[in-house]
Amino acid sequence: MDEKNTDHEIIAPETPPKGSVQGFSPFGSFIAAFGATLLMLCFLGSAMVATVWAFAKLIGVPDLLMYAVMALGVIPVVWATVWTAGRAWHVERLLASGKDVDVPVFNLSHYLRQR
């Protein structure tokens, strides 16, 4: 096949599909945002626990102190999870309205105060 004449093989739809046909609904947006949030919670939580546990066992920290550090490690995990929930919901709303994704704002209250 001649590589110079490959542009005729691209098939494009005559009209773009409507936004509602693409599966954007409030429930679908919620499921997508919830999935991203749950993924962030699980990954960050398990990474924090594994890091604290490995470091504590490596240097011989008592178990009580290790559990206290794990309890303090919950704070950044919860912060990142709440921020991810707000950002994911914001992005889903942007995509549902046909807009492009914007630059993330790393401020917890930015996505919580938007309606």
C-alpha positions as a LaTeX table, in Angstrom:
\begin{tabular}{lrrr}
\hline
Residue & $x$ (\AA) & $y$ (\AA) & $z$ (\AA) \\
\hline
Met1 & 0.00 & 0.00 & 0.00 \\
Asp2 & 1.21 & 3.46 & $-0.80$ \\
Glu3 & 1.82 & 5.47 & 2.40 \\
Lys4 & 1.25 & 8.81 & 0.63 \\
Asn5 & $-2.47$ & 8.18 & 0.14 \\
Thr6 & $-3.55$ & 7.06 & 3.63 \\
Asp7 & $-5.63$ & 10.16 & 4.46 \\
His8 & $-8.66$ & 8.75 & 2.62 \\
Glu9 & $-8.84$ & 5.84 & 5.09 \\
Ile10 & $-9.76$ & 8.02 & 8.08 \\
Ile11 & $-13.46$ & 7.75 & 8.79 \\
Ala12 & $-15.05$ & 10.65 & 10.63 \\
Pro13 & $-18.70$ & 10.90 & 11.66 \\
Glu14 & $-20.82$ & 13.34 & 9.65 \\
Thr15 & $-22.06$ & 15.01 & 12.82 \\
Pro16 & $-20.55$ & 14.70 & 16.28 \\
Pro17 & $-22.70$ & 12.75 & 18.77 \\
Lys18 & $-24.67$ & 14.70 & 21.34 \\
Gly19 & $-23.28$ & 14.98 & 24.87 \\
Ser20 & $-26.11$ & 12.97 & 26.39 \\
Val21 & $-25.39$ & 10.07 & 24.04 \\
Gln22 & $-21.85$ & 9.80 & 25.37 \\
Gly23 & $-22.99$ & 8.62 & 28.78 \\
Phe24 & $-22.68$ & 11.80 & 30.84 \\
Ser25 & $-25.28$ & 11.83 & 33.56 \\
Pro26 & $-25.20$ & 12.94 & 37.19 \\
Phe27 & $-25.12$ & 9.30 & 38.29 \\
Gly28 & $-22.34$ & 8.41 & 35.84 \\
Ser29 & $-20.35$ & 11.44 & 36.95 \\
Phe30 & $-20.82$ & 10.44 & 40.57 \\
Ile31 & $-19.66$ & 6.88 & 39.90 \\
Ala32 & $-16.54$ & 8.11 & 38.05 \\
Ala33 & $-15.69$ & 10.65 & 40.77 \\
Phe34 & $-16.36$ & 8.11 & 43.52 \\
Gly35 & $-14.12$ & 5.57 & 41.81 \\
Ala36 & $-11.24$ & 8.03 & 41.54 \\
Thr37 & $-11.72$ & 9.03 & 45.17 \\
Leu38 & $-11.81$ & 5.44 & 46.40 \\
Leu39 & $-8.72$ & 4.63 & 44.35 \\
Met40 & $-6.85$ & 7.57 & 45.90 \\
Leu41 & $-7.91$ & 6.57 & 49.41 \\
Cys42 & $-6.80$ & 2.96 & 48.97 \\
Phe43 & $-3.50$ & 3.73 & 47.26 \\
Leu44 & $-2.42$ & 6.54 & 49.57 \\
Gly45 & $-3.63$ & 4.75 & 52.69 \\
Ser46 & $-1.81$ & 1.55 & 51.87 \\
Ala47 & 1.33 & 3.44 & 50.82 \\
Met48 & 1.34 & 5.39 & 54.09 \\
Val49 & 0.85 & 2.26 & 56.22 \\
Ala50 & 3.50 & 0.29 & 54.34 \\
Thr51 & 6.02 & 3.13 & 54.54 \\
Val52 & 5.51 & 3.74 & 58.26 \\
Trp53 & 5.56 & 0.03 & 59.06 \\
Ala54 & 8.72 & $-0.64$ & 57.03 \\
Phe55 & 10.54 & 2.36 & 58.49 \\
Ala56 & 9.49 & 1.42 & 62.04 \\
Lys57 & 10.66 & $-2.18$ & 61.64 \\
Leu58 & 13.88 & $-1.06$ & 59.98 \\
Ile59 & 15.00 & 1.18 & 62.82 \\
Gly60 & 13.30 & $-0.75$ & 65.64 \\
Val61 & 10.60 & 1.71 & 66.72 \\
Pro62 & 8.18 & 0.32 & 69.34 \\
Asp63 & 4.77 & $-0.71$ & 68.03 \\
Leu64 & 2.92 & 1.92 & 70.07 \\
Leu65 & 4.94 & 4.73 & 68.48 \\
Met66 & 4.43 & 3.16 & 65.05 \\
Tyr67 & 0.65 & 3.21 & 65.54 \\
Ala68 & 0.81 & 6.83 & 66.67 \\
Val69 & 2.71 & 7.80 & 63.52 \\
Met70 & 0.16 & 5.87 & 61.44 \\
Ala71 & $-2.64$ & 7.79 & 63.14 \\
Leu72 & $-0.90$ & 11.06 & 62.23 \\
Gly73 & $-0.41$ & 9.77 & 58.68 \\
Val74 & $-4.18$ & 9.60 & 58.26 \\
Ile75 & $-4.31$ & 13.42 & 58.10 \\
Pro76 & $-2.56$ & 13.87 & 54.72 \\
Val77 & $-4.32$ & 10.80 & 53.33 \\
Val78 & $-7.74$ & 12.22 & 54.21 \\
Trp79 & $-6.73$ & 15.66 & 52.88 \\
Ala80 & $-5.64$ & 14.21 & 49.53 \\
Thr81 & $-8.75$ & 12.05 & 49.34 \\
Val82 & $-11.13$ & 14.96 & 49.97 \\
Trp83 & $-9.24$ & 17.10 & 47.43 \\
Thr84 & $-9.42$ & 14.27 & 44.88 \\
Ala85 & $-13.16$ & 13.93 & 45.44 \\
Gly86 & $-13.70$ & 17.63 & 44.79 \\
Arg87 & $-11.39$ & 17.69 & 41.79 \\
Ala88 & $-12.90$ & 14.55 & 40.27 \\
Trp89 & $-16.45$ & 15.91 & 40.60 \\
His90 & $-15.31$ & 19.24 & 39.11 \\
Val91 & $-13.68$ & 17.49 & 36.14 \\
Glu92 & $-16.73$ & 15.30 & 35.56 \\
Arg93 & $-18.98$ & 18.36 & 35.50 \\
Leu94 & $-16.64$ & 20.10 & 33.03 \\
Leu95 & $-16.60$ & 17.08 & 30.73 \\
Ala96 & $-20.38$ & 16.69 & 30.93 \\
Ser97 & $-20.86$ & 20.30 & 29.87 \\
Gly98 & $-18.55$ & 19.82 & 26.89 \\
Lys99 & $-15.66$ & 21.87 & 28.26 \\
Asp100 & $-12.00$ & 20.95 & 28.45 \\
Val101 & $-10.26$ & 20.04 & 31.71 \\
Asp102 & $-8.67$ & 23.01 & 33.47 \\
Val103 & $-5.47$ & 23.30 & 35.49 \\
Pro104 & $-5.82$ & 21.80 & 38.99 \\
Val105 & $-5.86$ & 24.13 & 41.98 \\
Phe106 & $-4.14$ & 22.56 & 44.98 \\
Asn107 & $-6.32$ & 24.21 & 47.60 \\
Leu108 & $-8.75$ & 22.07 & 49.56 \\
Ser109 & $-11.47$ & 24.71 & 49.84 \\
His110 & $-11.38$ & 25.63 & 46.12 \\
Tyr111 & $-13.44$ & 22.64 & 44.98 \\
Leu112 & $-15.56$ & 22.41 & 48.13 \\
Arg113 & $-17.00$ & 25.91 & 47.81 \\
Gln114 & $-17.89$ & 25.63 & 44.10 \\
Arg115 & $-21.43$ & 24.73 & 43.19 \\
\hline
\end{tabular}
